[in-house]
């Protein structure tokens, strides 16, 4: 199981300390939400912040691009130290195929995200191009939202396709993740868990990460092993 604290929930006034907390917690990845104020109604941070974070940690940087024109950001985020770039299926089928190809041509892992209202069939044509499928379990744009239970069948469908097609993409969930909802997602097939508010609010993040990993692993006792992505 991969545990990825989301930096969006960190105290930006203490970014060095917060990144250090995440690394010392035993987390596997650090998740970075990039919002442009158009694709979602919020603005977060850009390549300069990611470059700073990269200089502070050895954690693999999982960059989620909630942007209308993500292609203009690929190379800046590559230079900043991103290990994986995730784009949204809502950008449109033709554009998504081209963008995933471009991400992989840069030597980065390619992720594809889907929002709660979007039909799962939209992601199916792209499954052979991706290293990760991110099922959003809240409507993107803000942290601290409540988990949307209706997203669980999407996770089950994604896991079913992965097994049927003999693919090895990671199945990530993001939004309202805590001990209870992470277990529900793990039972449905998820193996990668983004948690922001839930993890950063813990004074002992290491304890929370260890418990989250233990509970999700126990929820999938017979799950096949998934290829881990090492920090680069």
BAZA-570392 format. One record per residue: residue number from 1; residue in one letter; z negated, y negated, x of N, C-alpha, C in turn. Coordinates in steps of 0.2 Angstrom, whole numbers, plus 5000, padded with zeros to 4 digits. Last residue first. Example, Ala and Ser with C-alpha at 12.3 -4.5 7.8 and 13.67 -1.06 7.14 Angstrom:
# residues 2
- torza, tornu, n_w, n_v, n_u, ca_w, ca_v, ca_u, c_w, c_v, c_u
- 2, S, 4965, 5011, 5064, 4964, 5005, 5068, 4961, 5000, 5064;
- 1, A, 4961, 5028, 5066, 4961, 5022, 5062, 4961, 5016, 5066;
This chain:
# residues 232
- torza, tornu, n_w, n_v, n_u, ca_w, ca_v, ca_u, c_w, c_v, c_u
- 232, X, 5035, 4954, 5063, 5040, 4953, 5068, 5038, 4946, 5071;
- 231, X, 5026, 4968, 5056, 5026, 4961, 5057, 5031, 4959, 5063;
- 230, X, 5035, 4981, 5048, 5030, 4978, 5053, 5031, 4971, 5054;
- 229, X, 5035, 4988, 5033, 5038, 4983, 5037, 5034, 4980, 5042;
- 228, X, 5035, 5005, 5029, 5031, 4999, 5030, 5036, 4994, 5034;
- 227, X, 5042, 5016, 5017, 5043, 5013, 5024, 5039, 5006, 5024;
- 226, X, 5030, 5025, 5007, 5036, 5020, 5008, 5036, 5017, 5015;
- 225, X, 5027, 5042, 5001, 5026, 5036, 5006, 5032, 5032, 5006;
- 224, X, 5025, 5045, 4984, 5028, 5046, 4990, 5027, 5040, 4995;
- 223, X, 5009, 5047, 4975, 5015, 5043, 4977, 5018, 5045, 4983;
- 222, X, 4998, 5053, 4971, 5004, 5058, 4973, 5010, 5054, 4975;
- 221, X, 4989, 5043, 4968, 4987, 5048, 4973, 4993, 5053, 4975;
- 220, X, 4988, 5029, 4964, 4994, 5033, 4965, 4993, 5038, 4970;
- 219, X, 4975, 5025, 4963, 4979, 5025, 4957, 4986, 5028, 4957;
- 218, X, 4971, 5024, 4976, 4969, 5030, 4972, 4972, 5030, 4965;
- 217, X, 4978, 5013, 4980, 4980, 5019, 4983, 4977, 5025, 4979;
- 216, X, 4971, 5003, 4973, 4978, 5004, 4972, 4981, 5011, 4975;
- 215, X, 4958, 5004, 4979, 4959, 5006, 4972, 4967, 5007, 4970;
- 214, X, 4961, 5001, 4993, 4958, 5008, 4991, 4959, 5009, 4983;
- 213, X, 4966, 4988, 4992, 4970, 4993, 4995, 4967, 5000, 4992;
- 212, X, 4955, 4982, 4986, 4961, 4981, 4983, 4966, 4987, 4985;
- 211, X, 4945, 4984, 4996, 4944, 4987, 4990, 4951, 4987, 4986;
- 210, X, 4951, 4976, 5007, 4949, 4983, 5008, 4949, 4987, 5001;
- 209, X, 4951, 4963, 5001, 4957, 4967, 5003, 4956, 4974, 5004;
- 208, X, 4937, 4961, 5000, 4942, 4961, 4994, 4948, 4965, 4995;
- 207, X, 4933, 4961, 5013, 4930, 4966, 5008, 4935, 4967, 5002;
- 206, X, 4940, 4950, 5018, 4941, 4957, 5021, 4939, 4962, 5016;
- 205, X, 4935, 4939, 5011, 4942, 4941, 5010, 4943, 4948, 5012;
- 204, X, 4921, 4934, 5007, 4923, 4939, 5011, 4930, 4942, 5009;
- 203, X, 4923, 4924, 4997, 4921, 4922, 5003, 4922, 4927, 5009;
- 202, X, 4938, 4923, 4987, 4932, 4928, 4990, 4930, 4925, 4996;
- 201, X, 4948, 4916, 4984, 4942, 4913, 4981, 4936, 4918, 4984;
- 200, X, 4959, 4922, 4989, 4957, 4916, 4993, 4950, 4914, 4990;
- 199, X, 4961, 4933, 4980, 4959, 4934, 4987, 4956, 4928, 4990;
- 198, X, 4964, 4926, 4968, 4960, 4931, 4968, 4957, 4933, 4975;
- 197, X, 4975, 4917, 4971, 4968, 4914, 4969, 4963, 4920, 4970;
- 196, X, 4984, 4928, 4976, 4983, 4922, 4978, 4976, 4920, 4977;
- 195, X, 4992, 4943, 4980, 4987, 4940, 4976, 4985, 4933, 4979;
- 194, X, 5004, 4955, 4979, 5003, 4948, 4980, 4997, 4946, 4976;
- 193, X, 5007, 4971, 4984, 5003, 4967, 4979, 5002, 4960, 4982;
- 192, X, 5016, 4986, 4983, 5015, 4979, 4987, 5013, 4974, 4982;
- 191, X, 5019, 4996, 4974, 5016, 4998, 4981, 5015, 4991, 4985;
- 190, X, 5020, 5001, 4957, 5020, 4996, 4962, 5017, 4998, 4969;
- 189, X, 5019, 5011, 4947, 5024, 5012, 4953, 5024, 5007, 4958;
- 188, X, 5010, 5011, 4938, 5016, 5010, 4935, 5021, 5011, 4941;
- 187, X, 4998, 5011, 4945, 5000, 5017, 4941, 5007, 5017, 4938;
- 186, X, 4999, 4998, 4950, 5000, 5004, 4955, 5002, 5010, 4951;
- 185, X, 4996, 4991, 4939, 5003, 4990, 4942, 5004, 4996, 4947;
- 184, X, 4983, 4994, 4937, 4988, 4995, 4932, 4995, 4995, 4935;
- 183, X, 4978, 4990, 4949, 4977, 4997, 4947, 4983, 4998, 4942;
- 182, X, 4980, 4976, 4947, 4983, 4979, 4953, 4983, 4987, 4951;
- 181, X, 4971, 4973, 4936, 4979, 4973, 4935, 4982, 4976, 4941;
- 180, X, 4958, 4975, 4943, 4961, 4979, 4937, 4968, 4979, 4936;
- 179, X, 4958, 4967, 4954, 4957, 4974, 4955, 4960, 4978, 4949;
- 178, X, 4973, 4956, 4951, 4966, 4957, 4953, 4964, 4964, 4953;
- 177, X, 4986, 4945, 4949, 4984, 4951, 4952, 4976, 4951, 4954;
- 176, X, 4993, 4935, 4943, 4987, 4937, 4940, 4985, 4944, 4942;
- 175, X, 5007, 4939, 4952, 5005, 4935, 4946, 4999, 4938, 4943;
- 174, X, 5018, 4951, 4958, 5015, 4944, 4959, 5013, 4941, 4953;
- 173, X, 5023, 4966, 4966, 5021, 4962, 4960, 5017, 4956, 4962;
- 172, X, 5036, 4976, 4973, 5031, 4971, 4973, 5029, 4968, 4967;
- 171, X, 5041, 4989, 4980, 5041, 4987, 4973, 5035, 4982, 4973;
- 170, X, 5054, 4992, 4993, 5047, 4991, 4991, 5047, 4988, 4984;
- 169, X, 5067, 5004, 4992, 5065, 4997, 4992, 5057, 4997, 4990;
- 168, X, 5073, 5016, 4994, 5066, 5015, 4997, 5064, 5008, 4997;
- 167, X, 5082, 5028, 4983, 5081, 5022, 4987, 5074, 5021, 4990;
- 166, X, 5086, 5038, 4974, 5084, 5039, 4981, 5084, 5033, 4986;
- 165, X, 5089, 5035, 4961, 5094, 5033, 4966, 5092, 5035, 4973;
- 164, X, 5077, 5040, 4956, 5083, 5043, 4954, 5089, 5041, 4958;
- 163, X, 5067, 5031, 4962, 5067, 5039, 4963, 5074, 5042, 4961;
- 162, X, 5071, 5019, 4958, 5070, 5020, 4965, 5071, 5027, 4966;
- 161, X, 5071, 5020, 4944, 5077, 5019, 4947, 5077, 5021, 4954;
- 160, X, 5057, 5021, 4943, 5061, 5027, 4940, 5068, 5026, 4944;
- 159, X, 5053, 5008, 4947, 5051, 5014, 4951, 5055, 5020, 4949;
- 158, X, 5058, 5001, 4937, 5060, 5000, 4944, 5058, 5006, 4948;
- 157, X, 5051, 5005, 4926, 5058, 5006, 4926, 5061, 5005, 4933;
- 156, X, 5038, 5001, 4929, 5039, 5008, 4928, 5047, 5010, 4929;
- 155, X, 5040, 4987, 4929, 5038, 4991, 4935, 5039, 4998, 4935;
- 154, X, 5043, 4986, 4915, 5048, 4984, 4920, 5046, 4987, 4927;
- 153, X, 5031, 4989, 4909, 5037, 4994, 4908, 5042, 4992, 4913;
- 152, X, 5023, 4978, 4913, 5021, 4985, 4916, 5027, 4989, 4915;
- 151, X, 5024, 4966, 4907, 5028, 4967, 4913, 5028, 4974, 4915;
- 150, X, 5015, 4964, 4897, 5022, 4967, 4895, 5026, 4968, 4901;
- 149, X, 5004, 4958, 4903, 5004, 4965, 4902, 5011, 4968, 4900;
- 148, X, 5003, 4946, 4914, 5007, 4947, 4908, 5008, 4955, 4907;
- 147, X, 4989, 4938, 4920, 4993, 4943, 4920, 4997, 4945, 4914;
- 146, X, 4987, 4920, 4920, 4985, 4927, 4917, 4990, 4932, 4918;
- 145, X, 4988, 4910, 4935, 4989, 4912, 4928, 4987, 4919, 4926;
- 144, X, 4986, 4905, 4948, 4980, 4906, 4944, 4982, 4907, 4936;
- 143, X, 5000, 4894, 4952, 4995, 4899, 4953, 4990, 4900, 4948;
- 142, X, 5016, 4891, 4945, 5009, 4889, 4946, 5005, 4895, 4948;
- 141, X, 5029, 4897, 4946, 5028, 4890, 4946, 5021, 4887, 4948;
- 140, X, 5034, 4910, 4934, 5033, 4907, 4941, 5032, 4900, 4941;
- 139, X, 5025, 4919, 4923, 5030, 4915, 4924, 5029, 4910, 4930;
- 138, X, 5019, 4935, 4930, 5018, 4928, 4927, 5024, 4924, 4927;
- 137, X, 5024, 4945, 4937, 5020, 4947, 4931, 5016, 4940, 4928;
- 136, X, 5039, 4949, 4944, 5035, 4943, 4943, 5031, 4945, 4936;
- 135, X, 5044, 4960, 4955, 5043, 4960, 4947, 5037, 4954, 4946;
- 134, X, 5054, 4962, 4968, 5048, 4958, 4966, 5048, 4957, 4958;
- 133, X, 5060, 4974, 4978, 5061, 4971, 4972, 5054, 4968, 4969;
- 132, X, 5067, 4975, 4995, 5061, 4974, 4990, 5063, 4971, 4984;
- 131, X, 5078, 4976, 5001, 5073, 4980, 5004, 5066, 4979, 5000;
- 130, X, 5095, 4979, 4993, 5088, 4975, 4994, 5083, 4980, 4997;
- 129, X, 5106, 4984, 4989, 5107, 4979, 4993, 5100, 4976, 4996;
- 128, X, 5105, 4993, 4979, 5107, 4996, 4985, 5107, 4991, 4990;
- 127, X, 5102, 4985, 4967, 5097, 4989, 4970, 5098, 4992, 4977;
- 126, X, 5111, 4977, 4960, 5109, 4975, 4967, 5104, 4979, 4970;
- 125, X, 5112, 4981, 4947, 5118, 4981, 4951, 5117, 4980, 4959;
- 124, X, 5099, 4980, 4942, 5101, 4986, 4943, 5107, 4986, 4948;
- 123, X, 5094, 4967, 4937, 5093, 4969, 4944, 5097, 4975, 4946;
- 122, X, 5097, 4967, 4923, 5101, 4962, 4928, 5100, 4964, 4935;
- 121, X, 5090, 4976, 4917, 5097, 4978, 4919, 5100, 4973, 4923;
- 120, X, 5078, 4969, 4914, 5078, 4973, 4920, 5085, 4975, 4922;
- 119, X, 5079, 4953, 4907, 5081, 4960, 4906, 5081, 4963, 4913;
- 118, X, 5067, 4940, 4909, 5073, 4943, 4911, 5074, 4950, 4910;
- 117, X, 5054, 4935, 4907, 5058, 4936, 4901, 5065, 4939, 4902;
- 116, X, 5047, 4937, 4920, 5045, 4941, 4914, 5050, 4941, 4909;
- 115, X, 5060, 4937, 4934, 5055, 4934, 4929, 5053, 4938, 4923;
- 114, X, 5063, 4945, 4949, 5064, 4945, 4942, 5059, 4942, 4938;
- 113, X, 5069, 4945, 4966, 5064, 4944, 4961, 5067, 4943, 4954;
- 112, X, 5073, 4954, 4980, 5076, 4951, 4974, 5070, 4951, 4969;
- 111, X, 5075, 4952, 4998, 5071, 4954, 4992, 5074, 4950, 4986;
- 110, X, 5079, 4958, 5014, 5081, 4954, 5008, 5077, 4957, 5002;
- 109, X, 5075, 4954, 5031, 5074, 4959, 5025, 5076, 4955, 5019;
- 108, X, 5087, 4947, 5042, 5081, 4947, 5038, 5081, 4952, 5033;
- 107, X, 5099, 4946, 5048, 5094, 4950, 5051, 5087, 4950, 5048;
- 106, X, 5109, 4939, 5042, 5105, 4935, 5047, 5099, 4940, 5050;
- 105, X, 5114, 4948, 5034, 5118, 4947, 5039, 5114, 4943, 5045;
- 104, X, 5104, 4948, 5024, 5104, 4953, 5028, 5108, 4952, 5034;
- 103, X, 5108, 4935, 5018, 5101, 4936, 5020, 5101, 4942, 5025;
- 102, X, 5121, 4938, 5013, 5120, 4933, 5019, 5113, 4934, 5022;
- 101, X, 5119, 4948, 5003, 5123, 4950, 5009, 5121, 4945, 5015;
- 100, X, 5112, 4940, 4994, 5108, 4946, 4998, 5112, 4948, 5004;
- 99, X, 5122, 4931, 4991, 5116, 4929, 4994, 5112, 4934, 4998;
- 98, X, 5131, 4939, 4984, 5133, 4935, 4990, 5127, 4933, 4994;
- 97, X, 5124, 4943, 4974, 5127, 4948, 4978, 5128, 4945, 4985;
- 96, X, 5120, 4931, 4967, 5115, 4935, 4970, 5118, 4940, 4975;
- 95, X, 5133, 4926, 4962, 5129, 4923, 4967, 5124, 4927, 4971;
- 94, X, 5136, 4936, 4952, 5140, 4935, 4958, 5137, 4931, 4964;
- 93, X, 5124, 4935, 4944, 5126, 4941, 4947, 5130, 4940, 4953;
- 92, X, 5111, 4922, 4945, 5118, 4925, 4942, 5121, 4930, 4947;
- 91, X, 5099, 4918, 4946, 5104, 4914, 4949, 5111, 4916, 4947;
- 90, X, 5090, 4928, 4942, 5092, 4923, 4937, 5097, 4918, 4940;
- 89, X, 5085, 4935, 4953, 5091, 4937, 4950, 5094, 4933, 4944;
- 88, X, 5080, 4925, 4967, 5080, 4927, 4960, 5086, 4929, 4957;
- 87, X, 5076, 4931, 4984, 5079, 4926, 4979, 5078, 4929, 4972;
- 86, X, 5066, 4932, 4998, 5067, 4934, 4991, 5070, 4929, 4987;
- 85, X, 5066, 4936, 5015, 5068, 4931, 5010, 5069, 4934, 5003;
- 84, X, 5056, 4940, 5029, 5059, 4942, 5023, 5060, 4936, 5018;
- 83, X, 5051, 4934, 5039, 5053, 4940, 5040, 5057, 4943, 5034;
- 82, X, 5052, 4917, 5046, 5051, 4922, 5040, 5054, 4929, 5042;
- 81, X, 5052, 4908, 5056, 5048, 4914, 5057, 5048, 4918, 5051;
- 80, X, 5061, 4897, 5056, 5053, 4895, 5055, 5049, 4902, 5056;
- 79, X, 5073, 4902, 5057, 5071, 4899, 5063, 5063, 4898, 5062;
- 78, X, 5073, 4906, 5043, 5074, 4911, 5049, 5071, 4908, 5055;
- 77, X, 5073, 4894, 5037, 5067, 4899, 5036, 5067, 4904, 5042;
- 76, X, 5085, 4889, 5040, 5079, 4885, 5042, 5073, 4890, 5042;
- 75, X, 5094, 4899, 5035, 5093, 4898, 5042, 5087, 4894, 5044;
- 74, X, 5091, 4897, 5020, 5091, 4903, 5024, 5090, 4902, 5032;
- 73, X, 5093, 4886, 5013, 5086, 4886, 5016, 5086, 4893, 5021;
- 72, X, 5104, 4886, 5006, 5104, 4880, 5011, 5097, 4881, 5015;
- 71, X, 5102, 4896, 4997, 5107, 4897, 5003, 5106, 4892, 5008;
- 70, X, 5095, 4892, 4986, 5092, 4895, 4991, 5096, 4896, 4998;
- 69, X, 5096, 4882, 4975, 5101, 4883, 4980, 5097, 4886, 4986;
- 68, X, 5085, 4883, 4967, 5091, 4883, 4964, 5097, 4884, 4969;
- 67, X, 5071, 4893, 4971, 5075, 4887, 4972, 5082, 4888, 4969;
- 66, X, 5059, 4901, 4976, 5060, 4899, 4969, 5064, 4893, 4969;
- 65, X, 5058, 4913, 4988, 5062, 4906, 4987, 5063, 4905, 4979;
- 64, X, 5046, 4919, 4997, 5049, 4919, 4990, 5052, 4913, 4988;
- 63, X, 5043, 4927, 5012, 5045, 4921, 5009, 5049, 4922, 5002;
- 62, X, 5032, 4934, 5021, 5036, 4936, 5015, 5037, 4930, 5011;
- 61, X, 5029, 4938, 5037, 5029, 4932, 5032, 5035, 4934, 5027;
- 60, X, 5017, 4948, 5045, 5024, 4947, 5042, 5024, 4942, 5037;
- 59, X, 5005, 4940, 5056, 5007, 4943, 5049, 5014, 4942, 5048;
- 58, X, 5001, 4934, 5067, 5005, 4939, 5068, 5007, 4942, 5061;
- 57, X, 4999, 4915, 5066, 4997, 4922, 5064, 5003, 4927, 5066;
- 56, X, 5002, 4903, 5069, 4995, 4904, 5069, 4994, 4911, 5067;
- 55, X, 5016, 4901, 5069, 5013, 4900, 5075, 5005, 4902, 5075;
- 54, X, 5018, 4903, 5055, 5021, 4908, 5060, 5017, 4907, 5067;
- 53, X, 5013, 4890, 5050, 5010, 4897, 5049, 5012, 4902, 5054;
- 52, X, 5023, 4882, 5055, 5016, 4881, 5057, 5012, 4887, 5056;
- 51, X, 5034, 4887, 5048, 5034, 4887, 5056, 5027, 4886, 5058;
- 50, X, 5030, 4884, 5035, 5031, 4891, 5037, 5031, 4892, 5045;
- 49, X, 5031, 4870, 5036, 5024, 4874, 5034, 5025, 4881, 5037;
- 48, X, 5045, 4868, 5038, 5040, 4866, 5043, 5033, 4869, 5042;
- 47, X, 5051, 4874, 5026, 5051, 4877, 5033, 5046, 4875, 5038;
- 46, X, 5039, 4869, 5013, 5046, 4871, 5016, 5046, 4874, 5023;
- 45, X, 5030, 4869, 4997, 5031, 4867, 5005, 5038, 4870, 5007;
- 44, X, 5031, 4865, 4982, 5026, 4868, 4986, 5027, 4865, 4993;
- 43, X, 5033, 4859, 4966, 5035, 4858, 4972, 5030, 4861, 4977;
- 42, X, 5038, 4864, 4949, 5033, 4862, 4954, 5036, 4862, 4961;
- 41, X, 5046, 4871, 4939, 5043, 4864, 4938, 5037, 4862, 4943;
- 40, X, 5059, 4880, 4947, 5053, 4880, 4943, 5050, 4873, 4943;
- 39, X, 5071, 4874, 4950, 5071, 4881, 4948, 5064, 4883, 4944;
- 38, X, 5065, 4862, 4954, 5071, 4862, 4949, 5071, 4869, 4946;
- 37, X, 5055, 4862, 4963, 5055, 4857, 4958, 5060, 4857, 4953;
- 36, X, 5056, 4872, 4973, 5060, 4866, 4974, 5059, 4860, 4968;
- 35, X, 5045, 4882, 4982, 5047, 4879, 4975, 5050, 4873, 4976;
- 34, X, 5040, 4896, 4989, 5044, 4890, 4991, 5047, 4888, 4984;
- 33, X, 5026, 4905, 4994, 5030, 4903, 4988, 5033, 4896, 4989;
- 32, X, 5023, 4918, 5005, 5024, 4911, 5004, 5028, 4909, 4999;
- 31, X, 5011, 4930, 5010, 5016, 4928, 5005, 5017, 4920, 5004;
- 30, X, 5009, 4940, 5023, 5007, 4933, 5020, 5012, 4931, 5016;
- 29, X, 5004, 4957, 5025, 5009, 4952, 5025, 5005, 4945, 5022;
- 28, X, 4992, 4964, 5026, 4998, 4967, 5029, 5003, 4961, 5030;
- 27, X, 4974, 4961, 5029, 4980, 4960, 5025, 4986, 4962, 5029;
- 26, X, 4963, 4960, 5036, 4966, 4966, 5036, 4972, 4966, 5032;
- 25, X, 4957, 4948, 5037, 4955, 4952, 5031, 4958, 4959, 5032;
- 24, X, 4962, 4940, 5048, 4956, 4944, 5049, 4954, 4949, 5043;
- 23, X, 4973, 4934, 5041, 4974, 4939, 5046, 4968, 4943, 5047;
- 22, X, 4965, 4926, 5032, 4970, 4931, 5029, 4972, 4936, 5034;
- 21, X, 4958, 4918, 5041, 4955, 4922, 5036, 4959, 4928, 5033;
- 20, X, 4969, 4911, 5047, 4965, 4915, 5051, 4961, 4920, 5046;
- 19, X, 4973, 4903, 5036, 4978, 4908, 5039, 4974, 4913, 5043;
- 18, X, 4962, 4895, 5034, 4964, 4900, 5029, 4969, 4905, 5032;
- 17, X, 4961, 4888, 5046, 4956, 4893, 5045, 4958, 4898, 5039;
- 16, X, 4973, 4881, 5045, 4972, 4885, 5051, 4967, 4891, 5050;
- 15, X, 4971, 4874, 5033, 4977, 4879, 5034, 4976, 4884, 5040;
- 14, X, 4963, 4865, 5026, 4960, 4869, 5031, 4965, 4875, 5033;
- 13, X, 4970, 4859, 5016, 4967, 4855, 5021, 4964, 4858, 5027;
- 12, X, 4975, 4869, 5008, 4979, 4866, 5013, 4976, 4862, 5018;
- 11, X, 4967, 4883, 5004, 4965, 4876, 5005, 4970, 4873, 5010;
- 10, X, 4978, 4894, 4995, 4974, 4892, 5001, 4972, 4885, 5000;
- 9, X, 4987, 4898, 4986, 4981, 4897, 4984, 4976, 4895, 4989;
- 8, X, 4999, 4900, 4993, 4999, 4895, 4988, 4992, 4893, 4986;
- 7, X, 4998, 4911, 5001, 4996, 4905, 5004, 4996, 4899, 4999;
- 6, X, 4993, 4926, 4995, 4998, 4921, 4994, 4995, 4914, 4996;
- 5, X, 4991, 4942, 5004, 4988, 4936, 5001, 4993, 4930, 5000;
- 4, X, 4996, 4957, 5001, 4999, 4951, 5004, 4996, 4945, 5000;
- 3, X, 4996, 4974, 5005, 4992, 4968, 5002, 4994, 4962, 5005;
- 2, X, 5004, 4989, 5002, 5004, 4982, 5006, 5000, 4977, 5002;
- 1, X, 5000, 5006, 5004, 5000, 5000, 5000, 5000, 4994, 5004;
